[in-house]
Amino acid sequence: MLIHIFNCILYNENNKPIHFYLSTSIKPTHQEMKIGIIKEGKKTIDRRVPFTPENAREILERFEGAEVGFEPSEIRCFSDSDYLKQGISKLNKLSSCDLLFGIKEVPPSQLVEGKTYFFFSHTIKKQPYNRELLRTVLAKNIRLVDYELLTDPSGQRIIAFGRYAGIVGAYNGLIAYGERYKLYRLKPAHQCLDIIEMISELKKITLPPIKIVLTGRGRVSRGCVETLRHTGIRQVSPQEYLSNTFSEPVFTQLESRNYIRRSDGKPLDVQAYYQDPAEHESSFGTYARTSDLLISGAYWNPKAPELFSRKDMLSDDFRIRVVADITCDIQGSIPCTLRSTTIEAPVFDYDPESNREAPAYSADRHITVMAVDNLPCELPRDASRDFGRDLIDLVLPSLLGPEQQQLIERATIAANGKLTKRYSYLQDFVDGKE
């Protein structure tokens, strides 16, 4: 139904006009749009989906004029029949859709000319393995919207899988600790039907009075805290953690001010550190000397100092022997993270003496490292439900509803065969000059 808006004018005591608006409407008209859920084409199998069958059904009911179809797939965590049962039609050809939603990068050969795509493109940092993808996007006149770039006006991401990366990452860290010291065995998260079954596995955990240190305060770290609290492990403040001994396992959560200091000894300005990490150094050593398990969930700027060094790991008082590196920056903030690991083989040992990888759980002097780089894929059904929920509530209204926002524009890397102004810095990368 149409919205009628009337511009009305009154005059104040100084005879200056005052404008105000009256509107009459019952229900705003929604734009007709057909959404396609594409199958994942990347060789590394990802079973997540942008919209679950229930999400897709909700779109039909919530947005007048919207249609939803799915491309058949044998690898999704939800079957084709699950979508059909919700009244979602099978797509014969993607060219009939206006908007195409996936998860991982779409292989260049599978991109459909002239369409609008939503997926994680992994191109904005000039990743060389996706140069051809970006070239093809431009050549095929595709509008590319990257989930990672969907932000609010302050620059905060509004949609991500970070929570599930934290939930599973902390779980995997506890698995690794139990395996290393032969304390218990848990079913891997990817073998659990859902998060409920995974949480029930945590009841098997029996731990001595160890200390667990967690870095970060974002989505990832909050997911870690969820898992740790399900185990019943008590959380203590960083001050208590360093100064007290405990008769039970405990964990503490750190923010940057707890382990970063200025190199010149001046008081730390956290905002200044975030803007320019240079001239800062790590003070994490006090935690490394008192912790048994490190769960790394903090974002790391390549210009920032390492959390600790190889020299630190060679020291007799370096106590950490299991690291769950959820951030998985290769040779980044955690120097023992030599490579990423896989869901099927999630851990390896790091030998500080040789600075080389060794078989998992092979020596007491080694540090066991969990560095799976696609952790949300271990709970694909739950992660997809939350992701689809956020897409429906926070993103689709900008596309299918009456709301007019800059949300989509900020996240659009390319349109009309060109890079958008915000991402024009990628042109030399596209041209092969970088």
C-alpha positions in Angstrom: 0.0 0.0 0.0 1.2 3.5 -0.7 2.5 5.9 2.0 1.1 9.4 1.6 3.2 12.2 3.0 2.0 15.8 3.4 4.3 18.7 3.9 2.6 21.1 6.3 3.8 24.6 7.2 3.0 26.7 10.3 4.6 30.0 11.2 6.1 31.0 14.6 5.8 34.3 16.4 8.6 35.7 14.2 6.8 34.8 11.1 9.3 32.1 10.2 8.0 28.9 8.7 8.1 25.6 10.6 7.9 22.5 8.5 6.5 19.3 9.7 5.2 16.1 8.0 2.0 14.1 8.3 1.8 10.6 6.8 -0.9 8.0 6.4 -0.2 4.4 5.7 -1.3 1.0 6.7 1.5 -1.2 5.4 4.6 -0.2 3.4 5.1 -1.7 0.0 8.1 -4.0 -0.2 10.2 -4.4 -3.3 9.7 -7.5 -5.3 12.9 -9.5 -5.2 14.0 -13.1 -5.7 16.7 -14.5 -3.4 18.8 -17.5 -4.4 20.6 -19.6 -1.8 23.6 -20.9 -3.7 25.5 -24.1 -3.2 29.0 -23.8 -1.9 31.5 -24.4 -4.7 34.9 -24.0 -2.9 36.8 -27.2 -2.7 37.1 -27.0 1.1 33.7 -28.2 2.1 31.6 -25.8 4.1 28.2 -27.1 5.2 26.9 -23.8 6.6 24.1 -21.9 4.8 23.2 -18.2 4.8 19.5 -19.0 5.5 18.1 -22.2 7.1 14.9 -23.6 5.7 13.0 -21.9 8.6 14.8 -18.6 7.8 13.8 -18.8 4.2 10.2 -19.4 5.1 10.2 -16.4 7.4 11.5 -14.2 4.5 8.4 -15.2 2.5 6.1 -14.4 5.3 7.8 -11.2 6.5 8.7 -9.4 3.3 5.9 -8.8 0.8 7.0 -9.5 -2.7 10.0 -11.6 -1.8 10.7 -15.0 -3.3 13.3 -17.5 -2.1 14.8 -20.5 -4.0 17.7 -22.8 -3.3 20.3 -24.4 -5.6 20.4 -28.1 -4.9 23.4 -29.3 -2.8 24.5 -32.6 -1.3 26.8 -31.0 1.3 24.6 -28.6 3.2 23.8 -29.2 6.9 20.2 -28.9 5.8 18.9 -31.2 3.0 17.1 -30.1 -0.1 14.0 -31.8 1.3 14.2 -29.6 4.4 13.8 -26.6 2.2 11.1 -28.1 0.1 9.1 -28.9 3.3 9.1 -25.2 4.1 7.8 -24.3 0.7 11.1 -23.1 -0.7 11.5 -23.9 -4.4 14.4 -25.6 -6.1 16.2 -23.3 -8.6 16.7 -24.5 -12.1 18.9 -21.5 -12.9 20.5 -18.8 -10.9 19.9 -16.2 -13.6 16.3 -16.0 -12.4 17.4 -14.5 -9.1 18.1 -10.9 -8.2 20.2 -11.6 -5.0 22.5 -14.6 -4.5 23.6 -15.5 -1.0 26.4 -17.9 -0.1 29.1 -18.3 2.6 32.6 -18.8 1.2 34.1 -17.3 -2.0 32.3 -18.3 -5.2 34.7 -19.9 -7.7 35.1 -17.4 -10.6 33.8 -19.9 -13.2 30.5 -20.2 -11.3 29.7 -16.4 -11.0 26.6 -15.4 -12.9 27.0 -12.1 -14.9 25.1 -9.0 -13.7 24.0 -10.4 -10.4 24.3 -9.1 -6.8 26.2 -11.5 -4.6 26.6 -11.7 -0.8 29.5 -13.8 0.5 32.8 -13.6 2.4 35.1 -12.6 -0.5 38.4 -12.4 1.4 39.7 -9.8 -1.0 39.9 -6.5 0.9 43.4 -7.3 2.3 44.6 -8.0 -1.2 44.7 -11.8 -0.7 46.6 -13.0 -3.8 44.6 -16.3 -4.0 41.4 -14.3 -4.6 42.8 -11.8 -7.2 41.2 -13.7 -10.1 37.9 -13.7 -8.2 37.9 -10.0 -7.9 38.9 -9.6 -11.6 36.0 -11.8 -12.6 33.5 -9.9 -10.5 34.5 -6.7 -12.3 34.5 -8.4 -15.8 31.1 -9.9 -15.2 29.6 -6.6 -14.0 28.7 -8.2 -10.6 27.7 -6.3 -7.5 29.7 -7.8 -4.7 28.6 -7.2 -1.1 30.9 -8.7 1.5 29.5 -9.9 4.9 32.6 -8.8 6.6 32.0 -5.2 5.6 28.4 -4.9 6.9 28.9 -2.4 9.7 27.0 0.1 11.7 27.8 3.8 11.3 30.5 3.5 14.0 32.3 0.8 12.0 31.3 -2.2 14.2 30.4 -5.4 12.3 26.8 -6.4 12.6 27.0 -9.9 11.3 29.6 -12.6 11.8 30.3 -16.2 12.9 32.6 -15.1 15.7 30.5 -16.4 18.5 30.6 -19.9 17.2 34.3 -19.7 16.5 34.7 -18.9 20.2 32.3 -21.6 21.4 34.0 -24.3 19.4 37.5 -23.0 19.8 37.3 -23.1 23.6 35.8 -26.6 23.4 38.6 -27.7 21.2 41.2 -26.3 23.6 39.6 -28.3 26.4 39.7 -31.4 24.2 43.4 -30.8 23.6 44.2 -30.4 27.3 42.3 -33.5 28.2 44.0 -35.5 25.4 47.5 -34.2 26.3 47.2 -35.2 30.0 45.0 -38.2 29.5 42.3 -36.8 31.7 39.2 -37.3 29.6 38.0 -37.7 26.0 35.2 -35.6 24.4 33.4 -36.2 21.2 34.7 -33.6 18.6 32.2 -30.8 18.0 31.7 -31.7 14.4 30.5 -35.1 15.4 27.8 -33.6 17.6 24.4 -33.1 16.1 24.2 -29.6 17.6 25.4 -27.3 20.3 23.1 -29.0 22.9 24.9 -32.3 22.4 28.3 -30.6 22.5 27.5 -28.9 25.8 26.4 -32.3 27.2 29.9 -33.6 26.4 31.4 -31.0 28.8 30.0 -32.9 31.7 32.7 -35.5 31.2 35.4 -33.0 32.0 37.4 -33.4 35.2 40.3 -31.0 35.7 42.9 -30.4 38.4 43.3 -26.8 39.7 44.7 -25.5 36.4 44.6 -21.8 35.3 43.1 -20.9 31.9 43.8 -17.4 30.4 41.6 -16.0 27.7 42.4 -12.9 25.6 39.8 -10.6 24.0 36.4 -9.0 24.6 34.6 -9.4 21.3 32.2 -11.9 19.8 34.9 -14.7 19.7 35.9 -14.3 23.4 32.3 -14.1 24.5 31.7 -17.4 22.8 34.7 -18.8 24.6 33.2 -17.7 27.9 30.0 -19.4 27.2 31.8 -22.8 26.8 34.0 -22.3 29.8 31.0 -21.4 32.0 29.1 -24.6 30.8 32.0 -26.6 32.3 31.5 -25.0 35.7 35.0 -23.5 35.7 35.0 -20.4 37.9 35.9 -17.0 36.4 38.2 -14.8 38.4 39.5 -11.3 37.8 43.0 -10.8 36.3 44.2 -9.5 39.7 42.9 -12.5 41.6 44.3 -14.8 38.9 47.9 -13.5 39.3 48.0 -13.2 43.0 46.0 -16.2 44.3 46.4 -19.9 44.3 43.2 -22.0 43.8 42.0 -25.5 44.8 39.9 -25.6 41.7 40.3 -24.8 37.9 39.7 -21.1 37.1 39.9 -18.9 34.1 40.4 -15.2 33.6 39.5 -13.0 30.6 41.9 -10.3 29.6 41.6 -7.1 27.5 44.5 -5.4 25.9 45.1 -3.1 28.9 46.0 -6.2 31.0 48.9 -7.3 28.8 50.0 -4.3 26.7 52.1 -1.4 27.9 53.9 1.5 26.4 57.6 0.9 25.6 58.6 4.2 27.1 56.9 3.5 30.4 54.2 6.1 30.1 50.6 5.3 31.0 48.8 3.2 28.4 46.1 5.0 26.3 44.1 2.1 24.9 42.5 4.0 22.1 45.9 5.3 21.0 47.2 1.7 21.0 44.3 0.6 18.8 45.0 3.4 16.4 48.8 2.9 16.3 50.2 -0.2 18.1 53.8 1.0 17.5 55.9 1.9 20.5 54.0 -0.7 22.6 55.1 -4.0 24.0 53.6 -7.1 25.6 53.5 -7.6 29.3 51.9 -11.0 29.0 54.8 -12.7 30.7 53.2 -12.7 34.1 50.3 -14.7 32.7 52.5 -17.1 30.8 54.3 -17.9 34.0 51.0 -18.8 35.8 48.8 -20.3 33.1 48.4 -23.9 31.8 46.0 -23.3 28.9 45.9 -20.2 26.7 42.8 -19.4 24.6 43.6 -16.6 22.2 40.4 -14.8 21.0 41.7 -11.2 20.6 42.0 -9.5 17.3 45.6 -8.8 16.4 47.0 -6.0 14.3 50.1 -7.0 12.4 51.8 -3.8 13.7 51.2 -4.9 17.3 53.7 -6.8 19.5 53.6 -10.6 19.8 51.9 -11.9 22.9 55.2 -13.7 23.7 58.3 -14.8 21.8 60.1 -18.0 21.0 62.7 -16.9 23.6 60.0 -16.7 26.2 58.8 -20.2 25.3 62.3 -21.6 25.9 62.3 -20.2 29.4 61.9 -22.7 32.3 59.2 -20.5 33.8 57.0 -20.5 30.7 54.2 -22.6 32.0 51.7 -22.7 29.1 51.6 -26.1 27.4 48.3 -26.0 25.4 47.3 -23.1 23.1 43.9 -22.8 21.5 44.6 -20.1 18.9 41.2 -19.1 17.6 42.4 -16.0 15.8 44.8 -18.2 13.9 47.2 -15.5 12.6 50.0 -17.6 11.2 53.2 -16.6 12.9 51.3 -13.6 14.3 50.6 -12.8 17.9 51.2 -16.5 18.9 54.5 -17.5 17.4 54.0 -21.2 17.9 51.1 -21.1 15.5 53.1 -22.2 12.5 50.1 -23.1 10.4 46.4 -23.5 10.5 44.9 -27.0 11.2 41.9 -28.8 10.0 38.7 -30.0 11.7 39.8 -33.6 11.1 43.4 -33.0 12.5 43.0 -30.1 14.8 46.3 -30.1 16.7 50.0 -30.3 16.4 52.9 -29.9 18.8 55.4 -27.1 18.6 59.0 -27.7 19.7 60.5 -24.4 21.0 64.0 -25.8 20.8 63.9 -26.5 17.1 61.2 -24.0 16.2 59.5 -26.7 14.3 56.3 -28.7 14.2 56.2 -32.1 15.9 53.5 -34.8 16.1 50.7 -34.0 18.5 51.2 -34.9 22.2 54.7 -36.2 21.5 56.8 -34.6 24.3 56.4 -32.8 27.6 58.6 -29.9 26.5 56.4 -29.3 23.5 53.5 -26.9 23.3 50.3 -28.3 21.9 48.6 -26.0 19.4 45.0 -26.0 18.2 44.6 -23.7 15.2 41.5 -24.7 13.2 40.7 -21.7 10.9 37.0 -22.6 10.2 35.7 -23.4 13.6 32.0 -22.4 13.1 31.9 -25.2 10.5 31.9 -27.7 13.3 28.5 -26.6 14.4 27.0 -25.7 11.0 23.3 -25.9 11.9 23.5 -23.7 15.0 25.9 -21.2 13.4 23.7 -21.0 10.3 20.6 -20.3 12.4 22.2 -17.4 14.1 23.7 -16.0 10.9 20.4 -16.2 9.1 18.6 -14.5 12.0 21.0 -11.5 11.8 20.7 -11.4 8.0 16.9 -11.2 8.3 16.8 -8.7 11.1 19.7 -6.4 10.2 20.4 -6.7 6.5 17.3 -7.6 4.5 15.3 -4.6 5.6 17.8 -2.5 3.7 17.1 -4.6 0.6 13.5 -5.7 0.7 11.9 -3.2 3.1 11.2 0.5 3.3 14.3 1.3 5.4 16.9 3.3 3.6 20.4 2.9 5.0 24.0 3.2 3.9 24.6 -0.3 5.2 24.7 -2.1 1.8 26.7 0.7 0.2 29.4 0.5 2.8 29.8 -3.2 2.2 29.8 -3.1 -1.6 33.2 -3.7 -3.0 32.3 -3.6 -6.7 29.3 -2.5 -8.8 28.7 -1.7 -12.5 32.0 -3.2 -13.5 34.1 -1.0 -11.2 35.4 -0.9 -7.7 33.4 1.4 -5.5 35.1 4.5 -4.1 35.7 3.1 -0.7 37.6 0.1 -2.2 39.3 1.8 -5.1 42.6 1.1 -3.3 42.3 -2.5 -4.6 42.7 -1.3 -8.3 46.5 -1.9 -8.4 46.0 -5.3 -6.8 43.4 -6.1 -9.5 45.8 -4.9 -12.2 48.6 -7.1 -10.9 50.8 -4.1 -9.9 50.9 -5.3 -6.3 
